[in-house]
Amino acid sequence: MVCSCKDAKTAACCEGVLAVEPALWTFVRKDGVEPTNNHMERLLRPGVLWRKNALGCLSEGGCRFVERILTVMQTLRLQKRPMLDYLYRSMLAHRLAQDAPPN
């Protein structure tokens, strides 16, 4: 399908949507796929609340640290693994110039 819009900006937008159109309707064709992203929004919520309460970051490095630590935190939470133990072993491995602990 080709977009027939006269405006170039609108046509480019239409082309972008048409390029991913099959993925937009996956929830209709496959059982078990929800039409919303509520699960992901719930997973991201702790990070959003932290950023709101902390008023963001003061440096690029601080922002990268927060992104990474929140990702590790959420991943470990989903895997039902203890966070402090993993962080302790990670820092110990770093100080001893060893590989990171296994996932």
Secondary structure, 3 states (H helix, E strand, C coil): CCCCCCCHHHHHHHHHHHHHHHHHCHHHHCCCCCCCCHHHHHHHHHHHHHHHHHCCCCCHHHHHHHHHHHHHHHHHHHCCCCHHHHHHHHHHHHHCCCCCCCC
